[in-house]
Amino acid sequence: MAKEKKSSALMKPVEISDALAAVVGKGPMPRTQITKNVWKYIHENGLQDTNDKRCINPDAKLGKILGSEKINMFQMTKKINEHIKR
């Protein structure tokens, strides 16, 4: 008998705020896809700090999610979670 795979909680589609949707696309989508799309946006817009690759310099659009100050990638996840509706 084949075992059923349980999907990870990270793969469950979640609702997102309008500010986050402006960066990653319309939801709902899994958290993994949200993270992937945020990083895609960061790279496409050259928002990664040149001296410290762990830091992000948000533009106006990303600033609505992360704030306007430079932020490190570990703090970024916490800020993104505030825009995910449970």
N, C-alpha and C positions, 0 to 999 in steps of 0.2 A: 504494500500500500504506500502510495506517495505521500510524503509529509507536506502539509500545507505550510507555506512560508508566511510568517506574520510580517506585515509591513512595519517598518520602523516609524516611530512617531515623527521623525524628521521628514518622512515621505508623505505624511498626511497633508493634503492641501489646507491652507489657512487663509483667512480673509486678511487683507492688508489695508492700511490707511491710504487716503488719496495722495498724500505726500510721497509715500513709498511707492505707490503705483506709478507716479510720474517718473520715477527712476528705473524701476524694474519691469514695468508693464502691468497690465490689468491682472488682478487675482481672481479667484484664489489660486495659490500655487504652493508647492512644498517649500519648506524652509531651505532645503538644499538649493533649490532653484533661485530663491530670493538672494541667498549669499552669492551664488554664481553670477547673477545679474548685477548685483551691486559692484562686485569686483570688475565686471566687464565695463560698467559705466565709469568706474574710477580710472581704469587703464585707457579707455577711449578718450577721456577728457584730460588726461595727464595730471590727475589729482594726487598721485602718490608723491610724497616728499622725495626730492632728489638726494638729499643727504642722509635721511633715515627712512628706508623703504617700509618700515613698520608704521609710519605716520601718514595720515591722509589730510590734505588741505581741501576742505569742502568748498565747492562753488555754491551759488545761490540755491540751486535745486537740491543738492545733497545737504546743504546747510539746514534745510527745513526738517531734516531727519536727525542729523548728527550735531547740529549747532554750527556756529560760524567759526569757531576756533579749531586749530589743528588738533587732531585726535589720533590716538594709536589704534591699531586694528583690533586690539582686545577690548577696548572700550566701545568700539564701533558696534560690536555684536549686541551689547547691552542696549544701546540706543535704538538699534533696528528692532529689537524685541518689543520696545515700547510702541511700535507701529504695527504690530501683529495683533489681530483681534482673536481672542481665545473663545 
